[in-house]
Amino acid sequence: MSESKIKGSSLYISGGILVLAYVMLFTQTLTKIHIQPQMLLGYIFWTSVFFYYWWKYRSKNQWTGAFIGFVIGVVAINLAGFIVGIKGG
């Protein structure tokens, strides 16, 4: 198996997990289901992993991608909290 196929498959797998995780986050947010703190760390982790592999696939510095993913994960969690606050949760 070539190196580019391995990079691509890791990107697709982590991307699929990321999409499912954020669908779950915003579904729980909109239905006012309490989100466990451990799950919030999982959202940040999977966002970082996805951007790590994306940057690796683009032949960039992977750790920069992981940091960008971390920031995006934190912003998404705060957005979810903001939505709950507006809906009166």
C-alpha positions as CSV (number, residue, x, y, z in Angstrom):
1,M,0.0,0.0,0.0
2,S,1.5,3.3,-1.0
3,E,2.1,6.2,1.4
4,S,-0.4,8.5,-0.2
5,K,-3.2,5.9,0.1
6,I,-2.4,5.5,3.8
7,K,-2.5,9.3,4.3
8,G,-5.8,9.5,2.4
9,S,-7.5,6.7,4.3
10,S,-6.5,8.2,7.6
11,L,-7.9,11.5,6.5
12,Y,-11.2,10.0,5.4
13,I,-11.6,7.9,8.6
14,S,-10.9,10.8,10.9
15,G,-13.1,13.1,8.8
16,G,-16.0,10.6,9.1
17,I,-15.6,10.4,12.8
18,L,-15.4,14.2,13.0
19,V,-18.6,14.7,11.0
20,L,-20.5,12.1,13.2
21,A,-19.1,13.7,16.4
22,Y,-20.3,17.2,15.4
23,V,-23.7,16.0,14.3
24,M,-24.0,14.4,17.7
25,L,-22.8,17.6,19.5
26,F,-25.2,19.9,17.8
27,T,-28.1,17.4,18.0
28,Q,-27.5,17.2,21.8
29,T,-27.3,20.9,21.9
30,L,-30.5,21.6,20.1
31,T,-32.4,19.0,22.0
32,K,-31.0,20.3,25.4
33,I,-29.4,17.0,26.3
34,H,-26.7,17.4,28.9
35,I,-23.2,16.9,27.3
36,Q,-20.6,15.1,29.4
37,P,-17.3,17.0,29.9
38,Q,-15.3,13.9,28.7
39,M,-17.2,14.1,25.4
40,L,-16.1,17.7,24.9
41,L,-12.5,16.6,25.1
42,G,-13.3,14.0,22.5
43,Y,-14.6,16.7,20.1
44,I,-11.4,18.7,20.5
45,F,-9.3,15.5,20.1
46,W,-11.0,14.3,16.9
47,T,-10.9,17.8,15.4
48,S,-7.2,18.0,16.1
49,V,-6.6,14.5,14.6
50,F,-8.5,15.4,11.4
51,F,-6.6,18.6,10.8
52,Y,-3.3,16.8,11.7
53,Y,-3.9,14.3,8.9
54,W,-5.2,17.0,6.5
55,W,-2.1,19.0,6.9
56,K,0.0,15.8,6.6
57,Y,-1.9,15.0,3.4
58,R,-1.2,18.5,2.0
59,S,2.6,18.1,2.9
60,K,2.5,20.8,5.5
61,N,3.5,20.8,9.1
62,Q,1.2,18.3,10.9
63,W,1.4,20.0,14.3
64,T,0.2,23.3,12.8
65,G,-2.8,21.4,11.6
66,A,-3.4,19.8,15.0
67,F,-3.2,23.3,16.6
68,I,-5.7,24.7,14.1
69,G,-8.0,21.7,14.8
70,F,-7.7,22.3,18.5
71,V,-8.7,26.0,18.1
72,I,-11.6,25.0,15.8
73,G,-12.8,22.4,18.3
74,V,-12.8,24.9,21.2
75,V,-14.7,27.4,19.0
76,A,-17.3,24.8,18.0
77,I,-17.8,23.8,21.7
78,N,-18.3,27.5,22.7
79,L,-20.7,27.9,19.8
80,A,-22.7,25.0,21.0
81,G,-22.7,26.5,24.5
82,F,-23.8,29.8,23.1
83,I,-26.7,28.1,21.2
84,V,-27.8,26.4,24.5
85,G,-27.7,29.8,26.2
86,I,-29.8,31.5,23.6
87,K,-32.4,28.7,23.6
88,G,-32.8,29.0,27.4
89,G,-31.0,25.8,28.3
